[in-house]
């Protein structure tokens, strides 16, 4: 008679090593029945999968794929003859498997099944696993079935004890790693990759409920596809007891398909193949870090340009200081020139009168008249220079109501124009507060430059418009245009490209604009004309009817 005492001692001594226990059970069952083949399977608590823990005589099987895990179908039933024992919760044997109702045959290259015996492992109405045997030298008997039932009862008790201890190990590891009310998402992953436990924070953060996750979802479903290979390698090493990162960063996919950057802590529960993983969602921190990096780059760029900005500001201050000094000097020069210039103008007037009423010969009178007109022209030109020098000395704009049309008309009157130049005006009929004298002088200087830039003729467009917050003067010509070098130095004192003139005309324009707290922009290309835009903040606007 078969001795069960040795088996019981072996089972109790090896209770923490399920593979070893399963092998001993299979060996005992084969020895008790004379079976040549068989396997021992255990049903996973969560997934209900039947996992084959040990086979016998694998060398006799030529199957290309040796399946070690069998899942129940949607109705909860398992396949084949061994499934019949679990489904019916009944131990049985057959010495002619081919005619048994549950037989579906065997896969290609599988060993032939001549006789078959199966005993479900049942304890407290729970099916824990299965002992399946095949192909003894003689037919199975009720005695054989009874022996395997006894072995199955012992094994079921051992399994129950094993599960109990495993649950204790998992619980202990759980509370050693995390607090019960941890704000971090936590999952437990079984050896077959199925998630068997989740925390409340997991549900809240991922959107998955416990009911739709536990026993139904693999961990791979929670990570980005590009991460699966790397994390699978980590997991493989951990399960094999090899060094692997315990803390790592990866991208998680939540139920709403959103991608999150998470910092994962993963650990194998001691004595088991279960993995506990918790993570911290660092998506916002990653975005903030990227924003900080962008700001840092901007700051670095600003720092690199700071010296240039300082140089520009220093240059601007020096120019203003120079203009202020120039203004004081020009006031004195203009004052000193004004009296002799006026005297020359008076004498030229008297000379003209004398020649007009003299009895000189006509040819001599014409020559004198020509010289007098030439002197008058130069007096006008010199007077313009003196006026510009005086305006450069102005320290503030005297604001008064003025009509934009009047300003443009007066500016045009001061500039000699060729008949081959077409003039287009687009001027709002409104009143605003400006220093009309200074603005007219500035506009006339710009218009004069535009006319001189079109010696062969062209189109001169002058606009004066009320915008939302400012008055905008625009002068556009179709003349010879300017190079970048000329534009760069355009408003510098005494800079000129002409053979005649002091180079103060556009310096005065810039000074007038500055006195009105405005801005000036220049657009120009060689042979494509020039566009100058002055923008002056509108203090008051008076509509004209």
C-alpha positions in Angstrom: 0.0 0.0 0.0 1.2 3.5 -0.9 2.7 5.4 2.1 1.3 9.0 2.4 3.3 9.9 5.5 6.5 10.5 3.5 4.6 12.7 1.0 3.0 14.8 3.8 6.4 15.4 5.4 7.8 16.4 2.0 4.9 18.8 1.3 5.1 20.4 4.7 8.9 20.9 4.5 8.8 22.5 1.1 5.6 24.5 1.4 7.2 27.8 0.3 8.5 26.3 -3.0 5.4 25.7 -5.1 7.3 24.2 -8.1 9.0 21.7 -5.8 5.9 20.7 -4.1 4.0 20.3 -7.4 6.7 18.0 -8.7 6.6 15.9 -5.5 2.8 15.6 -5.8 3.1 14.6 -9.5 5.7 12.0 -8.7 3.6 10.6 -5.9 0.5 10.4 -8.1 2.4 8.7 -10.9 3.9 6.3 -8.6 0.6 5.4 -6.9 -1.1 4.8 -10.3 1.8 3.7 -12.5 1.2 6.6 -14.9 3.9 7.6 -17.3 2.7 11.1 -18.0 0.9 13.9 -16.2 1.0 17.4 -15.0 0.0 19.5 -11.9 -1.8 22.8 -12.5 -2.8 25.5 -10.1 -5.6 28.0 -10.7 -4.7 31.7 -10.2 -6.9 33.4 -7.6 -7.4 36.5 -9.7 -7.3 35.6 -13.4 -8.7 32.0 -12.9 -6.0 30.8 -15.3 -4.9 27.2 -14.9 -1.1 27.5 -14.7 0.8 24.2 -15.3 3.5 24.1 -12.6 5.2 20.8 -13.6 5.1 18.4 -16.5 6.5 14.9 -16.8 8.2 13.2 -19.7 8.4 16.4 -21.8 10.9 14.7 -24.0 8.1 12.5 -25.4 6.2 15.6 -26.6 7.1 17.1 -29.9 4.7 20.1 -29.8 6.3 23.2 -31.1 4.5 25.4 -28.6 4.2 23.9 -25.1 1.3 25.8 -23.5 1.7 26.2 -19.8 -1.3 28.5 -19.1 -5.0 27.9 -19.9 -7.6 30.6 -19.5 -11.3 29.8 -19.1 -13.7 31.0 -21.8 -16.3 33.8 -21.3 -18.6 31.3 -19.5 -15.8 30.3 -17.2 -15.2 26.8 -18.6 -11.9 25.2 -19.3 -11.0 23.2 -22.4 -10.2 19.5 -23.1 -10.5 16.5 -20.8 -8.7 18.1 -17.9 -11.1 21.0 -18.2 -14.0 18.6 -17.8 -12.8 17.7 -14.3 -12.6 21.4 -13.2 -15.8 22.4 -14.9 -17.8 19.5 -13.4 -15.8 19.7 -10.1 -15.5 15.9 -10.3 -12.6 13.5 -10.3 -12.8 10.9 -13.1 -10.9 8.5 -15.3 -11.4 7.0 -18.8 -9.5 4.2 -20.4 -10.8 5.2 -23.8 -10.4 9.0 -24.0 -11.3 9.2 -27.7 -14.9 8.4 -26.9 -15.3 10.6 -23.9 -17.8 13.5 -24.6 -15.2 16.2 -23.4 -12.4 14.9 -25.6 -11.4 17.2 -28.5 -8.4 15.1 -29.5 -4.9 16.3 -29.0 -2.8 18.9 -30.8 -0.4 18.0 -33.6 2.8 16.3 -32.4 1.2 15.8 -28.9 1.9 12.4 -27.2 -1.1 10.0 -27.7 -3.5 9.8 -24.8 -4.4 6.2 -24.3 -5.8 6.4 -20.7 -6.6 9.6 -18.7 -7.3 10.4 -15.0 -8.0 13.8 -13.6 -8.7 15.0 -10.0 -9.7 18.6 -9.3 -8.1 20.1 -6.1 -11.1 21.3 -4.1 -11.1 22.8 -0.6 -14.0 24.6 1.1 -15.9 24.6 -2.2 -13.0 26.3 -4.0 -11.2 24.7 -7.0 -7.5 25.3 -6.4 -6.0 23.3 -9.2 -5.8 19.9 -10.9 -3.8 16.7 -11.0 -3.9 15.1 -14.4 -2.4 11.7 -15.3 -2.1 9.6 -18.4 -0.9 6.3 -20.0 -0.3 3.7 -17.3 0.6 0.2 -18.4 -2.8 -1.1 -17.3 -6.3 0.5 -17.1 -7.1 3.0 -14.4 -9.3 1.7 -11.6 -11.4 3.2 -8.8 -8.6 2.4 -6.5 -6.2 4.5 -8.6 -8.7 7.4 -8.5 -9.1 7.1 -4.7 -5.3 7.3 -4.2 -5.0 10.4 -6.3 -8.0 12.0 -4.5 -6.2 11.4 -1.2 -3.0 13.0 -2.6 -5.1 15.8 -4.0 -6.7 16.5 -0.5 -3.2 16.8 1.0 -2.0 19.0 -1.8 -5.2 21.2 -1.5 -4.4 21.8 2.2 -0.8 22.6 1.3 -2.0 25.0 -1.4 -4.4 26.7 0.9 -1.7 27.2 3.5 0.6 28.5 0.7 -1.9 31.0 -0.5 -2.5 32.1 3.1 1.2 32.7 3.7 1.6 34.4 0.3 -1.3 36.8 1.2 0.5 37.6 4.4 3.7 38.2 2.6 2.0 40.5 0.1 0.2 42.4 2.9 3.3 42.8 4.9 5.2 44.1 1.9 2.3 46.4 1.0 2.4 48.1 4.3 6.1 48.2 4.6 6.3 50.1 1.3 3.2 52.2 1.4 0.6 53.6 3.7 -2.9 52.4 3.3 -4.1 55.9 2.3 -1.1 56.7 0.0 -1.9 59.5 -2.5 0.2 57.6 -5.1 -1.3 55.1 -7.5 -0.4 51.6 -6.6 -0.8 48.3 -8.4 0.1 44.6 -7.8 1.2 42.7 -10.9 1.1 38.9 -11.0 3.8 36.8 -12.6 1.6 36.5 -15.8 1.5 40.3 -16.1 -2.1 40.6 -15.0 -2.9 43.4 -12.5 -4.4 41.8 -9.4 -4.7 44.8 -7.0 -5.1 48.6 -7.3 -5.3 51.5 -4.9 -7.9 54.2 -4.7 -5.4 56.7 -6.0 -4.9 54.5 -9.1 -8.6 54.7 -9.9 -8.8 58.5 -9.3 -5.7 59.3 -11.3 -5.9 56.9 -14.3 -9.7 56.8 -14.7 -9.8 53.0 -14.5 -12.0 51.4 -11.9 -11.0 48.5 -9.8 -13.7 46.4 -11.4 -12.5 46.9 -14.9 -8.8 46.6 -14.0 -8.3 43.7 -11.5 -7.9 40.4 -13.3 -8.5 41.9 -16.7 -5.7 44.3 -17.6 -2.0 43.7 -18.1 0.5 46.3 -16.9 1.6 46.8 -20.6 -1.8 48.5 -21.2 -0.8 51.3 -18.8 2.4 52.4 -20.5 3.3 53.9 -23.9 4.1 51.3 -26.5 7.6 52.7 -26.9 8.3 52.0 -23.2 7.2 48.3 -23.2 10.5 46.8 -24.4 12.6 48.6 -21.8 10.2 48.0 -18.9 9.8 44.3 -19.9 13.6 43.9 -19.7 13.6 45.5 -16.2 10.8 43.2 -15.1 12.5 40.1 -16.5 15.7 40.9 -14.6 13.8 41.6 -11.3 11.9 38.3 -11.6 15.2 36.5 -12.2 16.8 38.1 -9.2 19.2 40.2 -11.3 19.9 43.9 -10.6 17.4 46.2 -12.2 16.3 49.8 -11.6 13.8 50.1 -8.8 13.1 53.7 -9.6 12.7 54.9 -13.2 10.9 57.4 -15.3 8.5 56.4 -18.1 5.4 57.5 -20.0 2.0 56.2 -18.8 -1.2 56.0 -20.7 -4.4 56.7 -18.7 -7.9 55.6 -19.7 -8.6 58.8 -21.6 -5.5 58.0 -23.7 -3.7 61.0 -22.3 0.1 60.6 -21.9 1.7 61.3 -18.6 5.3 61.4 -17.4 5.6 59.3 -14.2 8.3 58.3 -11.8 7.8 54.6 -11.0 8.9 52.7 -7.9 8.8 48.9 -8.5 9.6 46.0 -6.2 9.2 42.2 -6.2 7.3 41.0 -3.1 9.8 38.8 -1.2 9.2 35.1 -1.6 6.7 35.6 -4.5 6.6 36.5 -8.2 4.3 39.4 -7.5 5.4 43.0 -8.3 4.2 46.1 -6.4 4.5 49.3 -8.3 3.7 52.9 -7.3 4.3 56.1 -9.3 4.3 59.8 -9.0 2.8 61.8 -11.9 5.4 64.5 -12.8 3.8 65.7 -16.0 3.3 69.2 -14.7 6.8 69.3 -13.3 8.2 68.2 -16.6 6.2 70.9 -18.4 7.4 73.5 -15.8 11.0 72.3 -16.2 10.7 72.7 -20.0 9.2 76.1 -19.5 12.1 77.0 -17.1 14.6 75.7 -19.7 13.0 77.9 -22.4 13.0 80.9 -20.1 16.6 80.1 -19.2 17.5 80.1 -22.9 15.7 83.4 -23.3 17.6 84.8 -20.3 20.9 83.6 -21.7 20.0 85.2 -25.0 19.1 88.4 -23.2 22.3 88.2 -21.2 24.3 87.8 -24.4 22.5 90.9 -25.9 22.7 92.9 -22.6 26.1 94.4 -23.4 24.8 95.3 -26.9 21.7 96.9 -25.4 23.8 98.8 -22.9 26.0 100.0 -25.7 23.0 101.1 -27.6 21.5 103.0 -24.7 24.9 104.6 -23.9 25.1 105.6 -27.5 21.6 107.0 -27.4 22.3 109.0 -24.3 25.5 110.3 -25.9 23.6 111.3 -29.0 21.0 113.1 -26.9 23.8 114.8 -24.9 25.5 115.8 -28.1 22.2 117.1 -29.5 21.7 119.1 -26.4 25.1 120.6 -26.7 24.6 121.1 -30.4 21.3 122.8 -29.7 23.0 125.3 -27.3 25.7 125.9 -29.8 23.3 126.3 -32.8 21.2 128.8 -30.8 24.3 131.0 -30.4 25.4 130.5 -34.0 21.9 131.3 -35.3 21.7 134.3 -33.1 25.0 135.6 -34.4 24.1 134.9 -38.0 20.6 136.3 -37.9 21.6 140.1 -37.7 24.2 140.1 -40.5 21.9 137.9 -42.7 19.1 140.4 -42.2 21.4 143.2 -43.1 22.4 141.5 -46.3 18.8 140.9 -47.1 18.0 144.6 -46.6 20.9 145.8 -48.7 20.0 143.4 -51.4 16.4 144.7 -51.4 17.7 148.3 -51.7 20.2 147.3 -54.4 17.3 145.7 -56.3 15.2 148.9 -56.0 18.2 151.0 -57.1 18.8 148.9 -60.2 15.1 148.8 -61.0 14.8 152.6 -61.2 18.3 153.3 -62.5 19.1 154.6 -66.1 21.7 151.9 -66.6 21.9 150.2 -70.0 19.5 147.3 -70.4 22.2 144.6 -70.7 24.0 145.9 -67.5 20.6 146.2 -65.7 19.8 142.5 -66.6 23.2 141.4 -65.3 22.7 143.2 -62.0 19.2 141.9 -61.7 20.5 138.3 -62.2 23.1 138.8 -59.5 20.6 140.3 -57.1 18.3 137.2 -57.6 21.2 134.9 -57.0 22.0 136.7 -53.8 18.3 136.5 -52.7 18.3 132.7 -53.4 21.3 132.2 -51.3 19.8 134.4 -48.5 16.8 132.1 -48.6 18.9 129.0 -48.3 21.1 130.5 -45.6 18.0 131.6 -43.7 16.7 128.0 -43.9 19.9 126.8 -42.3 19.7 129.5 -39.6 16.1 128.4 -38.9 17.1 124.8 -38.6 19.9 125.8 -36.2 17.3 127.6 -34.1 14.9 124.7 -34.1 17.6 122.3 -33.0 18.0 124.5 -29.9 14.3 124.0 -28.9 13.9 122.1 -25.6 10.1 121.5 -25.8 7.3 121.4 -28.2 4.7 124.2 -27.9 1.4 122.3 -28.4 -1.6 124.1 -29.9 -4.7 123.2 -31.9 -3.8 122.8 -35.6 -5.4 121.3 -38.7 -3.6 118.4 -40.4 -4.5 119.7 -43.8 -3.0 123.1 -43.0 0.2 121.5 -41.8 0.7 119.5 -44.9 -0.2 122.5 -47.2 2.3 124.8 -45.4 5.0 122.1 -45.6 4.5 121.7 -49.3 4.7 125.5 -49.9 8.2 125.6 -48.4 9.6 123.1 -50.9 10.3 124.0 -54.6 8.8 121.2 -56.7 9.3 120.1 -60.3 6.3 119.8 -62.6 7.3 116.2 -63.4 6.6 115.1 -59.9 3.0 113.9 -59.3 1.7 114.7 -55.8 -0.9 112.5 -54.0 -2.4 113.7 -50.8 -4.4 111.6 -48.3 -5.0 113.9 -45.3 -7.7 113.7 -42.6 -9.5 117.0 -42.1 -9.1 117.1 -38.3 -7.5 119.3 -35.6 -5.1 118.0 -33.1 -2.5 119.4 -30.7 1.0 119.8 -32.1 3.8 122.3 -32.4 2.8 123.4 -35.9 6.0 125.3 -36.6 8.2 122.4 -35.7 6.1 119.8 -37.5 5.9 121.9 -40.6 9.6 122.3 -40.6 10.2 118.6 -40.1 7.7 117.6 -42.9 9.2 120.2 -45.3 12.7 118.7 -44.7 11.4 115.2 -45.5 9.5 116.4 -48.5 12.6 118.3 -49.7 14.7 115.1 -49.5 12.0 113.1 -51.4 11.9 115.7 -54.2 15.7 115.8 -54.5 15.6 111.9 -54.7 13.5 112.1 -57.8 15.5 114.3 -60.2 13.9 112.6 -63.2 10.4 112.9 -61.8 8.1 110.4 -60.0 5.3 110.2 -57.5 5.2 111.9 -54.0 2.6 110.6 -51.6 1.9 112.4 -48.4 -0.5 111.1 -45.8 -1.6 112.5 -42.4 -4.1 110.2 -40.7 -5.6 109.7 -37.2 -5.0 106.2 -36.0 -6.3 104.7 -32.7 -3.8 106.2 -30.4 -1.6 108.5 -32.6 -1.3 110.8 -35.5 0.6 109.3 -38.4 2.5 111.2 -41.1 3.8 109.3 -44.0 5.9 110.5 -46.9 6.5 108.1 -49.8 8.6 108.8 -52.9 9.6 106.7 -55.9 13.1 108.0 -56.0 16.6 106.5 -55.9 16.2 105.0 -52.4 19.0 104.5 -49.8 21.5 101.8 -48.9 21.6 100.2 -45.4 24.7 102.3 -44.6 22.8 105.5 -45.4 19.8 104.5 -43.4 22.0 103.6 -40.4 23.5 107.1 -40.3 20.5 109.0 -41.6 19.7 111.1 -38.4 23.2 111.7 -37.3 24.3 115.4 -37.1 26.4 116.6 -40.1 25.9 113.3 -42.0 25.1 113.9 -45.6 25.5 112.3 -49.0 25.0 115.6 -50.9 27.6 118.0 -52.1 25.7 120.9 -50.6 24.2 121.3 -47.1 25.3 120.8 -43.5 23.6 117.5 -42.9 21.2 118.8 -40.2 17.9 118.5 -42.0 17.0 115.0 -40.8 18.7 115.5 -37.5 16.1 118.3 -37.0 13.3 115.9 -38.0 14.4 113.4 -35.4 14.7 116.2 -32.8 11.1 117.4 -33.6 9.7 113.9 -33.3 11.5 113.3 -30.0 10.0 116.6 -28.6 6.6 115.2 -29.4 7.4 111.8 -27.7 6.9 110.1 -31.1 8.8 107.6 -33.3 10.1 107.7 -36.8 10.5 104.7 -39.2 12.4 104.5 -42.5 11.9 101.9 -45.2 14.0 102.2 -48.3 15.9 100.2 -50.9 18.2 101.4 -53.7 16.2 102.3 -56.8 12.9 101.4 -55.1 12.1 104.6 -53.3 11.7 105.6 -49.7 8.9 105.6 -47.1 9.3 107.6 -43.9 6.6 107.3 -41.2 6.2 109.6 -38.2 4.0 108.5 -35.3 3.0 111.1 -32.7 0.7 110.2 -29.7 -2.6 112.1 -30.1 -3.3 114.2 -27.0 -6.5 115.8 -28.2 -8.4 115.5 -31.4 -11.0 118.0 -32.6 -13.2 116.8 -35.5 -13.6 119.5 -38.2 -17.0 119.9 -39.8 
